[in-house]
Amino acid sequence: MIYSERVNDKHHRIAAMIESFQGQELDARYLGYFAYFNRQLYFEAHDVLEDLWLPARHGANGAFYKALIQLAGAFVHLQKNRLRPSAALLKLAQANLEKYPAGHERLNLAAVQRLIAGWLAQLEQDGFRSNPLTAKNFPQLALQTA
C-alpha cells in the first residue's frame, strides 16, 4: 500500500468514527477523541481533535483542545519510546488545562490533572530509564454524563 492510500484509508476510518457520533449533544470530533484515546489510538485521537481545534484555536476552548491534543501526543511519544518528549508534552498539557475550571466540557479536569501528574511521576521516578506505558498500564479518559 502506498502512502497516499494509507492516508486516504485513515481519513475514511476517522470519518466513519466521527459519523458514528453525529447527532449527539457534543461535537462528534470531541467524542471521537475520547473513543480513539481510550483504544490507545493516540495519533488518531490527536488528528480528530486537531480538526476541531484549528478553527477554534483562538477561541475560549483553544487552549483546552490544545491540551488534549498535547496529551494524546505525549502518549504517541510513549508508544515510540520517546520518554523525555512525552514528559514535555504532558507538562504543556498540564499548563494549558490550568486555565479551565475543574469540570469543563463534561470532562473532570481535576482527574485529568491527576492522570498527567501520575504519568509524569512514573516517567521521572527512574530518570526516564523505563517506559511506564504497557499493554496493561495505559490511560483512560471518561466524560461525565450530562
C-alpha positions in Angstrom: 0.0 0.0 0.0 1.5 3.3 -1.0 1.5 6.3 1.3 -1.5 8.2 -0.3 -3.6 5.0 0.0 -2.8 4.7 3.7 -3.6 8.3 4.3 -6.9 8.0 2.4 -7.8 4.8 4.4 -7.0 6.6 7.7 -9.2 9.6 6.6 -12.1 7.2 5.8 -11.7 5.4 9.2 -11.7 8.7 11.0 -14.7 10.0 9.0 -16.6 6.8 9.8 -15.8 7.1 13.5 -17.0 10.7 13.5 -20.1 9.8 11.7 -21.0 7.3 14.4 -21.1 10.2 16.9 -23.2 12.6 14.8 -26.4 13.9 16.4 -25.2 13.8 19.9 -25.0 16.8 22.3 -21.2 17.2 22.0 -19.2 17.7 18.8 -18.6 14.3 17.1 -14.9 15.1 16.8 -14.6 15.7 20.5 -16.4 12.4 21.2 -14.2 10.7 18.7 -11.1 11.9 20.5 -12.1 10.0 23.6 -13.0 6.9 21.7 -9.6 6.8 20.0 -7.7 7.8 23.1 -9.3 5.0 25.1 -8.4 2.5 22.4 -4.8 3.6 22.6 -5.0 5.1 19.2 -3.4 8.3 20.3 -2.3 9.6 16.9 -5.8 9.3 15.6 -7.1 11.0 18.8 -4.7 13.8 18.1 -5.8 14.1 14.4 -9.5 14.1 15.0 -9.4 16.7 17.8 -7.0 18.9 15.7 -9.7 19.2 13.2 -11.9 20.7 15.8 -9.1 22.8 17.4 -7.7 24.5 14.3 -10.7 26.8 13.6 -11.3 27.3 17.3 -7.7 27.7 18.5 -8.1 31.4 19.3 -11.5 31.0 20.9 -12.5 30.2 24.5 -11.7 26.4 24.1 -8.5 26.9 22.1 -6.1 26.0 25.0 -8.4 23.3 26.2 -8.4 21.4 22.9 -4.7 22.1 22.5 -4.0 20.5 25.9 -6.0 17.4 24.9 -4.0 17.2 21.7 -0.8 17.5 23.7 -2.0 14.8 26.0 -2.6 12.4 23.1 0.8 13.4 21.6 2.5 12.6 24.8 1.2 9.0 24.5 2.2 8.8 20.9 5.8 9.6 22.1 5.5 6.9 24.7 4.4 4.4 22.1 7.6 5.3 20.3 9.6 5.1 23.5 10.4 8.8 23.5 10.2 9.4 27.2 11.5 13.0 27.5 9.4 14.4 24.7 6.4 12.7 26.2 7.1 14.4 29.6 7.5 17.7 27.9 4.1 17.4 26.2 2.5 16.2 29.5 3.8 19.4 31.1 2.4 21.6 28.3 -1.0 19.9 28.6 -1.0 20.4 32.3 -0.3 24.1 32.0 -2.9 24.6 29.3 -5.6 22.8 31.4 -4.9 25.0 34.4 -6.7 27.8 32.5 -10.0 26.0 32.9 -12.3 25.1 35.8 -12.2 21.6 37.4 -15.0 20.5 35.2 -15.1 21.6 31.6 -16.9 20.3 28.6 -18.1 17.3 30.7 -14.5 16.4 31.4 -13.3 16.2 35.0 -10.1 18.2 34.6 -9.0 17.6 38.2 -9.0 13.9 37.3 -7.1 14.6 34.1 -4.5 16.7 36.0 -4.1 13.8 38.4 -3.6 11.4 35.5 -1.0 13.7 34.0 0.8 14.1 37.3 0.8 10.3 37.8 2.4 9.7 34.4 4.9 12.4 34.9 5.9 10.8 38.2 6.3 7.4 36.6 8.5 8.9 33.9 10.6 10.9 36.3 10.9 8.4 39.2 13.7 6.5 37.5 15.2 9.3 35.5 13.5 8.4 32.2 15.0 5.0 32.0 11.8 3.0 31.6 8.6 3.4 29.8 5.5 3.1 32.0 3.2 2.6 29.0 2.4 -1.1 28.7 -0.4 -3.4 27.4 -1.7 -3.4 31.0 -0.8 0.2 32.1 -2.4 2.8 29.9 -4.6 5.9 30.5 -8.3 6.1 30.1 -10.4 9.3 29.9 -14.1 9.5 30.7 -16.6 12.2 30.1 -19.2 12.9 32.7 -22.8 12.4 31.9 -24.9 15.5 31.4 
